[in-house]
Every structure is written in C-alpha cells, then in structure tokens.
Amino acid sequence: MDLDLFGKPPCRLGKVVKSNSHCDYVVQVDDAQDVCSPPSPEDCGFGQFVSFDSDRHWAVGLIYNSQLFNPLFLNTGPRLSSEPDPLFTPDLVQETRTLLGVVLVGAMASTESGRTFGKQGIPPVVVPANTSVYKMSPEQVHGFHCNQDGQTQFSYYSHLLRSGGMFAAQLAQQVLAELVESGLFTGADQKALMVLGKELSWKNTLGAIR
C-alpha cells in the first residue's frame, strides 16, 4: 500500500467520476463490491477534508454534499417477488451508489527540506477522472493550514462561502469549530479562529431571524 505525504497508510474514500466546475468535483464512494474494506459513513461526513492523489498530489477539498444514486427509484417496471440473490444478479447489487460533492480549497506542497505545507485557494490544474480520493488525517489538516513559513493560514474562507453549496455558511462554521476543538492551534492562532467562528455564527443567527 502506498503511503501518504506523512508516511501513513491513507484511507481511500473513492474516485473522481465527474466535475460540476473547476473547483467542484463529484466523488463516487467505494463499496464492498469495489474494495475489501470500504470506508465507513463517518469517513465521508460533511466537512471532512480530503486529498486528491494519483501519481502526484493534485488538490485538497472539503465534502460539502452527499447524494444517494439509485436508478431503481420510481421504476415502474415489473418487480421481483423477493430480494434478488447477489450470486445470480450481481449487476443489481451495484446499482445504488453514494456520491460526494467536494469543493477544492487548495493543494499541498513541500519545501526543499521535505516539510509539507498548504497552498490555499483554487488549484490551477484540472483533477483527472478516476483520481483516487483519500481522507486526510488531523496532521495533514494541520499541515494544510500552515504556509511555507510555518505560519497559520485560513485564506480559503471567502472562497468556501461562495463555492460551498447551499450549506456553505454551515460548512465554514463547522470547519472553524473543528479546527478550534482539534487542539492543533495555540495562542493567537487559536484565538483568531475562535473570533472568526463566533462572527460567522452571529451572522448565521441574524440571517435565520430575518
């Protein structure tokens, strides 16, 4: 098994199957028919940081939406009298798929010394179809929020609010809350994240009242 940028076995979630825009991708989640150990629902949760990897590191994204794709829904054709046997109808087993909406928020890079850091913003390259997508570890998430000089950054905030779908404000608020609770940031960086989170929470509350 290939190791990720931090020397740990990555948790693969699935692969890229399409894109809605340059920074909005659809990922098909692996199931038991694809791999021996498919990801759990908790691995594919709302607000999870993911990395797009193939032969190179392509991009970093956030899960902002999920969909269940079932072509048999509202099918008016004849129905079987009982559940199909997977041994004789393998195609029917693979009909239902889980799709994830992922917004790209940057990419990872490394210094000459090998230290990884985040390049936040819209990645310039196009992520190819069938690129594997992996769940990012807390250490990777922390590395993404540090720039080349090792200073904390959160410059994708406004981009996330514009491109994070109908739940963009809730997504940004959840990301901020999880970064604060992670304990990966301290001192002034931790306080800045808390202030930003409280400000967004206040805006969301006022928006709901209006």
C-alpha positions in Angstrom: 0.0 0.0 0.0 1.3 3.4 -0.9 2.0 5.8 2.0 0.6 9.4 2.1 2.7 12.5 2.5 3.1 11.9 6.2 4.2 8.3 5.9 0.8 6.8 7.0 -1.4 4.4 5.1 -4.2 6.6 3.6 -7.9 5.9 3.9 -9.3 5.8 0.4 -12.8 7.1 0.1 -13.4 6.6 -3.7 -12.6 8.1 -7.0 -13.5 11.2 -9.1 -16.3 10.5 -11.6 -17.2 14.0 -12.8 -16.9 17.7 -12.1 -19.5 20.5 -12.0 -16.9 23.2 -12.3 -13.2 23.8 -12.0 -13.4 23.6 -8.1 -16.5 21.4 -7.7 -16.0 17.6 -8.1 -18.2 14.5 -7.7 -16.6 11.5 -5.9 -18.1 8.0 -6.1 -17.6 6.3 -2.8 -16.1 2.8 -2.8 -18.4 0.0 -1.6 -17.9 -3.7 -0.8 -18.1 -4.6 -4.5 -15.1 -2.3 -5.2 -12.7 -3.0 -2.3 -12.3 -5.4 0.6 -12.5 -2.6 3.3 -14.8 0.2 2.1 -14.9 3.5 4.0 -17.4 3.9 6.8 -20.1 6.6 6.7 -18.1 8.6 9.4 -15.2 8.8 7.0 -17.3 10.5 4.4 -19.0 13.0 6.6 -20.0 16.6 6.0 -16.9 18.9 6.4 -14.3 16.1 6.0 -11.0 17.2 4.5 -9.9 15.0 1.5 -6.9 14.9 -0.7 -6.9 14.1 -4.4 -4.0 11.7 -5.2 -2.9 9.8 -8.2 0.8 9.6 -9.3 1.0 13.1 -7.8 -0.8 15.2 -5.2 -3.5 17.1 -7.1 -5.7 19.0 -4.6 -7.3 19.4 -1.2 -11.0 19.6 -0.8 -13.9 19.6 1.6 -17.0 17.4 1.4 -20.0 19.8 1.2 -22.7 17.5 0.0 -23.7 13.8 -0.5 -26.3 12.0 -2.7 -27.6 8.5 -3.0 -27.9 7.5 -6.6 -30.5 4.7 -7.1 -31.7 4.2 -10.7 -34.4 1.8 -9.5 -36.2 4.6 -7.6 -39.6 5.2 -9.1 -39.0 2.3 -11.5 -42.5 1.4 -12.9 -41.4 -1.9 -14.4 -42.1 -5.3 -13.0 -40.8 -6.1 -9.6 -39.2 -9.3 -8.2 -41.3 -11.3 -5.7 -38.3 -11.4 -3.3 -34.9 -9.8 -2.8 -32.5 -10.7 -5.7 -29.8 -13.2 -5.0 -26.4 -11.4 -5.4 -25.0 -14.7 -6.8 -27.3 -14.6 -9.8 -27.9 -10.8 -10.2 -24.5 -9.2 -9.5 -25.4 -6.1 -11.5 -28.4 -5.2 -9.4 -26.1 -5.1 -6.3 -24.0 -2.3 -7.7 -26.9 -0.1 -8.9 -27.1 2.1 -5.7 -24.1 4.3 -5.2 -23.1 7.1 -2.8 -21.8 10.3 -4.4 -20.0 13.1 -2.6 -19.8 16.8 -3.6 -16.3 18.1 -2.9 -15.2 21.8 -3.2 -11.5 22.3 -3.8 -9.8 24.7 -1.4 -6.1 24.3 -2.3 -3.3 21.8 -2.6 -0.3 20.5 -0.7 3.3 21.3 -1.5 6.6 20.7 0.2 9.8 22.6 0.9 13.3 21.5 -0.1 13.7 20.1 3.4 10.6 17.9 2.9 8.2 19.8 5.2 4.7 19.9 3.8 2.5 23.0 3.7 -0.7 24.2 2.2 -1.2 26.3 -0.9 -4.7 27.6 -0.3 -7.1 28.8 -3.0 -8.3 27.4 -6.3 -5.8 24.9 -7.7 -4.7 25.8 -11.2 -4.7 22.2 -12.6 -7.7 20.0 -13.5 -8.1 16.8 -11.5 -8.3 13.9 -13.9 -11.3 11.4 -13.8 -10.7 8.3 -11.8 -8.3 10.0 -9.4 -8.3 8.4 -6.0 -9.6 10.5 -3.1 -8.4 10.0 0.5 -9.5 11.1 3.9 -7.0 13.5 5.4 -5.6 12.9 8.9 -5.5 15.6 11.6 -1.8 16.0 11.0 -2.4 16.6 7.3 -5.2 19.1 8.0 -2.9 21.0 10.3 -0.2 21.0 7.6 -2.6 22.3 5.1 -3.4 25.3 7.4 0.3 26.3 7.6 2.0 28.3 4.9 5.6 27.8 3.6 7.0 29.8 6.5 5.1 27.7 9.1 2.5 30.4 9.9 -1.2 29.6 10.3 -3.4 30.4 7.3 -7.1 30.3 6.5 -7.3 32.2 3.3 -9.8 29.9 1.6 -12.6 31.2 3.9 -14.2 33.6 1.5 -13.9 31.1 -1.4 -15.6 28.4 0.8 -18.5 30.7 1.5 -19.0 31.3 -2.3 -18.5 27.8 -3.5 -19.6 25.5 -0.7 -23.1 25.0 -2.0 -26.3 25.8 -0.2 -24.8 24.8 3.2 -21.7 27.0 2.7 -22.1 29.0 5.9 -22.8 25.9 8.0 -19.8 24.2 6.4 -17.5 27.1 7.2 -18.8 27.3 10.7 -18.3 23.6 11.3 -14.8 23.6 9.9 -13.8 26.5 12.2 -15.3 24.8 15.2 -13.5 21.5 14.5 -10.2 23.4 13.9 -10.6 25.1 17.3 -11.5 21.8 19.0 -8.7 19.9 17.4 -6.1 21.5 19.7 -3.7 21.7 16.7 -3.5 25.5 17.0 -2.5 27.6 20.0 -2.1 31.1 21.2 -3.0 33.9 18.8 -3.9 31.5 16.0 -6.4 29.7 18.2 -7.9 33.0 19.3 -8.2 34.2 15.7 -10.1 31.0 14.7 -12.4 31.4 17.7 -13.2 35.0 16.8 -13.9 34.1 13.2 -16.1 31.3 14.2 -18.1 33.5 16.6 -18.5 36.1 13.9 -19.8 33.6 11.4 -22.1 32.1 14.0 -23.6 35.5 14.7 -24.1 36.2 11.0 -25.9 32.8 10.6 -28.1 33.5 13.6 -29.1 37.0 12.3 -29.8 35.6 8.8 -32.1 33.0 10.3 -34.0 35.7 12.3 -34.5 37.9 9.2 
